[in-house]
Each structure stands twice: as structure tokens, then as C-alpha cells.
């Protein structure tokens, strides 16, 4: 299972009110899990049944939570938590 992880550099969102359509989401609203954008820095090898579909340099959207290991400002993300490759 150790090969199914991706090391990413999260892209910080501005600390202001964000809009989704006509809905305003204030910066004071914090969720335990939020969708975050990040740049992929390193990837595992995958497995014979589950190949890695992202490469270093790709931008992704992933489900962020406070329980993820962090190293030098980068976050370790499981492949299952990647929702979108931009």
C-alpha cells in the first residue's frame, strides 16, 4: 500500500470571502474536510492492479483533512482521495 501515495504542495487559498455561484462562503467557515488544490511533487510506483495516473507537476484537487502527514509544508495524499486532475 505504500506505493499508492502522492506528495503534494498545497496551493493556499486567499483569506477572503469566496463565491460559489451566488453563494458567498466567508473565510470564517472552516470544515474538517475541504477540497484543496495542490501541485504534485512526487508519486509512488503504484501497483500492478492500480497504476499511478498522476505525475510530478500535475495540479490536482483532493480532499484535505487535518489528519494528513505533512513534511516541510507538503502533504502526503492517498490516491483514493484525489478527485480531479486539472
N, C-alpha and C positions, 0 to 999 in steps of 0.2 A: 504493500500500500504506500510505501514511502516515495514511489515514483509518480504519484498522482497529485503532486503539489506544484504550485506556481508561486514564485516570489515576485511581488508587485510593489510598485512605488505609487501609493495613493495620490491622486490629484486633489488638492484641498479645494473645497468649495468656498466661495466668498461668504463672509459672515453678515449677510444681509437677507432681506426677505426674498424668497424665491417664489415664482409663479408657475403653476401648472394649469394651463388654460387660463380661466378667470379666477382660479382659487389661489389665494395668497397663503404661503406657508411661512410663518415668522421664524426667525433664527432661534427663538427660544424653545421651539418644539424640538425635542430630541427623542428618538426612538432607539430601542436596544438594537434593532436590526434595520439598516438602511441600505439602499442600493448606492454603491460608490463607483466612481470611475477611477481607473488606475492604468499605469503603463507596466507591461510585463518586463521584468528584468532577467529572470531565469526560469526554466521549466525543467521538470523531471523527465525521465525517459518514457513514462507511460508503461503499459503492459502489452503483451501480445493481443489481448482482447479489447483493451482500451487505449488506443493511440492518442498522443497529445495533439490537440488541434490548434494550439496557440504557440506562438514563437516570441522570443525576446523582441521588444519593440512594438508589439501589438498593444492596442488600447482595448480594455475590457470594462464591462460593468459586472460587479459582483456583489453578493450580499455580505455586508460588513457587520460584524458584531464585536463586542468588547472582549471576547474570549480568544481572539486570534493571536498567535505568537508574533511579536514584532522584533526586528533586528535593524538597528541604525535607521529607523523611520520607515523601513519597508515591512510589508506584511506577508505572511505565509497563507495562501489561499488554496483550498481543495478544489480540484477540477469541477466537482459537482456543484460548487457554489458560483461558478461563472455563468452568468445569464446571457451575455451578449458580447460578441467581438465586434468592435467598431471599425 
